[in-house]
Amino acid sequence: MPTENTTDRDPNGPPTSIKLLAVVLNLYGIVRLFTGVFVLLLAVNIGIADDGGAGTRATAFSLVPIGTAVATFVLAYGLWSLAEWAWSFGLAFAGVQLLRAGLSPLGGEGALYEAAMFAALGALLSTKRRYYTVSSTGTSRSG
């Protein structure tokens, strides 16, 4: 028997845990975007972006957090909207980010937080796969 709290919910909507993770991923994406833009603007403003040395590397490496931010925003949208591709993309993205965090042992607390967040993403997606699969008729989610 549905309770008052469950009668207004969309049965095909994302569970609260996925919504919360999507919000956290968006916040992470905003931080990564600002980080990448800051490094890019710093390299350009001090005039070393095209020197062929450290400035060029700084400019190129600024694209990594910007690309991570874009991928994070796409993933958060897919998780929130329960897109079929979001489950596999989320697991792959979590794996890559965990590998990256593991390869940077000197990353400090930031690497630990990222590792914890993406380990939680992988674990959550492993338990919530049914929300991202479509039944054989293609009309409803399987349980």
Buried (B, 14 or more C-beta within 10 A) or exposed (E): EEEEEEEEEEEEBBEEEBBEBBEBBBEBBEBBBEBBBEBBEBBBEEEBBEEEEEBBEBBEEBEBBBEBBBBBBBBBBBBBEBBEEBBEBBBEBBEEBBEBBEEEEEBEEEBEEBBEBBBBBBEBBEEBEEBBEEEEEEEEBEE
